[in-house]
Amino acid sequence: MRHPENHVKRDRDSSSVKRLVELGYEPFERQNLFHRSGAKYRLFGGAAGPGKTKALLMEAVLQAWNHPGAHTLLLRRTFPELESSLLHYFRRDVPRELYRSYNEAKHLVTWLNGSTTRFGYCAAEHDVYQYQGAEFLFIGIDELTHFTLRQWQFLTSRNRCPLRGSRPCMAGATNPGNIGHAWVKSLWVTRESAAGMERPEEYDPRDYEFVAARLEDNPIYANDAEYRRTLGALPGDLKRAFLDGSWDVFAGQYFDRFDVRRSVCRAEEIAFQPWWPRWISIDWGFEHPAAAYWHAQVIGSPADAPDSDGEASEARAAGKRVATYREFVTHRMAPRELAREIVARSCALGAGGEAGERERVDAIYLSPDAFARRTDEASIAEQMGDVFAAAGWPRPTPADNDRVGGWMLMYQMLDAGEWVITSNCSELVRVLPTLVRDVARVEDVEKMDGDDAADAARYGIKTRYSAERSGAVRAPIEQRIAERVTSVDPTVRAIQATAARIAESGKARPVKFLRRRR
């Protein structure tokens, strides 16, 4: 099977890799490619079963043996996971005569040459700080997608060694999925900076190499028909992640029905009309990104409604569709400046998708924290509101922050084809399929670096829906008329449309009978 490679020069000293055999470990072909890689940051795995955990353990052993007095670190997210994987492999596969001692309390191996290997875990986000001040020649992280980008970035600061001739490096082993899926995929698979990086311009793809491996790359399982059947019987997302090693669909994915071909289109494919209601939703941020989205309600008119049953139903449903058609994501921008940028980008789109004069916006939904936080004498919301009011727009109102209800509404609308995103909203299109379920609250989405775009879109979808249900937002007249035209017969449709317009215009009045004078 052909595997994608990153064209990183494999300049690892062959003699040092040969020592693996001396340690009683004979790597498979893909494991050997992993050990030979000269990249500073390596990723090994993809599908289940290629021997990635064993390779990660033995890489730490190799680094410790090749550099007397060096320190290495191996991590899992929780202690039970550490106990059942890395520690299990260590006790089973590393000969006792190779190390001086193993401290059960500290999970610390001291090798015969004075080097050490520590086994650790980081159950909470801040647990990585227990390694502050430490120096590790090699850091290996098993199931890297269980870790956050911030944890990874902090650990890179601990990857250093003063020993002459040493080359500090890190490696991860993982399957697709979980909270770190997005940033791991970005750095190693699509080879681009990850959302949440404060200095994305410093990302250098030459530092990263992904050694992809599948079940058939492990001779132990390659011909195990029973295990292959087990993986093949998994639900669709698990099967694609564990059997195929797919990074496009993965276990735990929240928007597992998101399909770019169905939910994303070019802006010029939508016949934007001037009477369509438009609103903006904003997730305020300064240290973390701020994100803004423009939305329009797609409305069909009675004159546009076709004759056939199926098409007529689709036209009536068009009144419920929402198009998210513009985005602005930025970092470290003051409130007033952010508002001015949003106003400057707000040009109405015509039927052909072309930009025109500044569009009318009937509501602006802003993240609730912006109404409490202050950067000077006024709150974030007040500062932004002053700019919007000067442009003739309404001041922002607090967004509905019902996370569970918002995510479920977005899921349902995507599934029903009632929400479409234009392709220029690239950050939202990138982020939505990477969101995963919160393991403690499965109806919610796990918080992750770079989810600001999804939060901003959720504010726009959920708040508008809540406002319409409460009556705070009245549907425009074109939509109200369209909803009353239900027949498929052209003549009856015309009568219904005329009657609806009369009713909406208030011209229909009950006949008043003259009273007889007494």
Secondary structure, 3 states (H helix, E strand, C coil): CCCCCCCCCCCCCHHHHHHHHHCCCCCCHHHHHHHHCCCCEEEEEECCCCCHHHHHHHHHHHHHHHCCCCEEEEEECCHHHHHHCHHHHHHHHCCHHHEEEEECCCCEEEECCCCEEEEEECCCHHHHHHHCCCCCCEEEEECHHHCCHHHHHHHHCCCCCCCCCCCCEEEEEECCCCCCHHHHHHHHHCCCCCCCCCCHHHCCHHHEEEEEECHHHCHHHHCCHHHHHHHHCCCHHHHHHHCCCCCCCCCCECCCCCCHHHHEECHHHCCCCCCCCEEEEEECCCCCCEEEEEEEEECCCHHHCCCCHHHHHHHHHHHHEEEEEEEEEECCCCHHHHHHHHHHCCEEECCCCCEEEECCCCEEEECHHHHCCECCCCEHHHHHHHHHHHCCCCCCEECCCCHHHHHHHHHHHHHHCCEEEECCCHHHHHHHHHCEECCCCCCCECCCCCCHHHHHHHHHHHHHHHHHHHCCCCCCHHHHHHHHCCCCCHHHHHHHHHHHHHHHHCCCCCCCCCCCCC
